[in-house]
Amino acid sequence: MSRIAIIGAGNWGTALAVMAARKGHDVALWSRSATVVSDINDNHLNTLYLARTPIPESVIATNDIRQALTKADLVILAAPSHVTRALLMEMTPVLLSEVILVSATKGIEIETGKRISEVVQEVVGPQVQPRFVCLSGPSFANEVVAGHPTAIVAASESDEARHSTQTELSFENLRIYTNEDVAGTELGGAVKNVMAIAAGMVTGLGFGTNSVAALITRGLAEMTRLALRQGGKLETMMGLAGLGDLVLTCTGGLSRNRHVGFELGKGRSLDEITTEMAGIAEGVKTTLAVHNLASRLGVEMPITNQVKAVLYDGKSANEAARELMARPLREEGPRAKG
């Protein structure tokens, strides 16, 4: 039995806390929200994010990040990517020197274009030597805690870290595979959220399954080009962290990113959509980060460009769809540009 700290009590952070507790671990779950903390400790529920799931008594919530990290063997980052750097700066003074640091965050830092592993190395690396793991793959939190069979990936350059994560977190319906491809796994988890917004837009515009299938396939091509440029592996893009997560997020009704795109396709404004949402659609900020990163690297990502234009430049979803279909005809293949 391990002591596990989870930083972030949203849908996925809470689900991971529940699964770790079911396995028998002691879990400290950190949230900035005093309401969430008291709800978990007093009622064993997280009504705001995972309302129908009873939370085991071995999960103790706190808004004191130092308390959460005390004696933690394994720390899971489950907060949005845009707050990860600041959280890491708070966490570093109390992290154990040999802690396993697991990122369950699917995003890229907007200001720098860095993946979470790169942010961790920059902020935490000089002080301690965390064994970094990226946890990603097709996983809706509600389905995991409901007992639906789910398979995800733990990626790390450290054999010990990825296999320890696999062993400590796999339980009953949650099956964790491992790989060494941190860059590919991180980028698959980030870029698929951009494609989910695009898939939602397509559906919101009233287009059918032909259009969604084309979007997913060409979206996978964009993800792969960017991942390969960053040192990722083609096999990762064809696996759970790439194609698997992409299909789930682009087609599943529980996807917040797909919901944002769907409402944009119907003509609603982004502000109106996000204001009424309880959770964060990571893909909104990730779109800008991916767009900037691809531009800097010279990687052609036409779907990403159009999603960015809708989110940030005032373009309509209908106009974006027309422009994608009007692009010059290309050859399909692994070396095709777009």
Order of alpha helices (4+ residues) and beta strands (2+ residues): beta-alpha-beta-alpha-beta-alpha-beta-alpha-beta-alpha-beta-alpha-beta-alpha-beta-alpha-alpha-alpha-alpha-alpha-alpha-alpha-alpha-alpha
